[in-house]
Amino acid sequence: MKPVVWLISALNLYIGLRCFLNAVHVLHTSKYSQTATTIFAVLFLGMGAAGFYVSLAGKDLKLGLLIGLGPWVLALLVLLVTMATSNYQ
């Protein structure tokens, strides 16, 4: 189970880093608004680091897995709200 937690946490850190680079205009690959991209960067970077920390220092793999999957659930909710409230013209 430890490799699964590490894989999910590493994926979260990768996605968070790409969103962060989009937010500071180093990359220009984001399809979403600046605010949504910044939220994703903070969410994925923070939860990815927390997932690694809990799995390594705390030795609680279930909690590490829940923390690792948390950004995906929250990101889907943010995308849903962003798509519902955005003006597409």
N, C-alpha and C positions, 0 to 999 in steps of 0.2 A: 504494500500500500504506500510505502514511503516514496518509491519512484513515481507513482501516480500524482502524489501531492507535489513533488518537486517539478514534474512536467507541467502541471497546471499552473503552478506558481511562476515557472520560467516563462510560460506562454503569456501570463498576465503581465509580467515585467516587460516582455517584448512589445506587446500591444500598447502598454502604458508609455513606453519609451517612444514608440512611433507617434502616438497621439501627442505626447509632449513636444516632439520635434515639429509636428504640424502646428501646434499651438504657438510656438515661438517663431514660426515662418521659416524654418530650415527646410522642411519638406512641404510639398504642396499637393498632397495626395488625398486629403480629407474631403469627403463629400458632404460633411455636416457643418453646422455653424461653428463659429469660433468658441462660443460658450459650451456647446455640447462636446467639442473636442477637448476643451480644458477640463471639463467634468470627467470625461473618460480617462484623461491622463492621470488626474489625481486619484481617481477610483482604482484604476488598474495598477498603477505604481504602488500605491499604499497597500492595497490588499495583496498584491503579489509579494511584497516585502514582508508583510505580516504573516502570510502563509508559510514562507521560508522560515521566519523566526519561530513561529509556533511549532513547526515540525522539527526544527533542529534543537531549540533551547527548551521548549516545553515538553517535547516528546509525546504530544497529544495529536495523533494523526487524524482522528475524526474531526477535531476542531480545525486543524490545518486544511483539511479537505473542504469543510464548510466555508472557511474564509476564502479559499481558492475559488470556489464556485460562486461566492457572493457577488463579485463584480459582474458576472454574466447575467445574473437575475436583475441586478440594479441597472445595468446598461440597457437591457431590453425594456425596462420600465421608462428610462430616460428617453430612449428612442421613440417609444410609443407616444409619450407626452410631446416630444419635439415635433414629431410628424403630425400630431393632432392640432398643435397650436401654430405651426409655421404657415407662412403665406407663400403659396406656390403660384407664381404668376409668370 
